[in-house]
Amino acid sequence: MALRKEGKYYYGDNQDDLAFVLREYAKSNKYPIDEITEVKCVNCGHQIFKLLSDDDGSGAICQCVNCSEKKVIEDSQRFINLEEIDNCECMCDNTDFAPCRAVGT
């Protein structure tokens, strides 16, 4: 694992780093995670996505960078304002993400 802190933010190099952070965050909020899986595009199998969210972050959409297929994340459809979605950007200025899906008890 190569999780490291730079300034006030943590950075990792792979899905294992992300899984560790998700498990720690979930544990501190008393929502343990049972399983973490990599996200793959249902259309082409690619694993890198743009993340789109509305202004208040109430919902999100993944868009495959390979084929542009869009997928609403979990129950976001009930909350997201599609007229206000915009690309999300990491603190490191990256706009492409390799997300994972966490399933808790």
ABEGO torsion letter per residue (X at the ends): XABBBBEABBBBABAAAAAAAAAAAAAAAGBBBABBBBBBBAAAGBABBBBBBBAAGABBBBBBAAAGBBBBBEAAAAABBAAABBBBBBAAGBABBBBBBBBBX
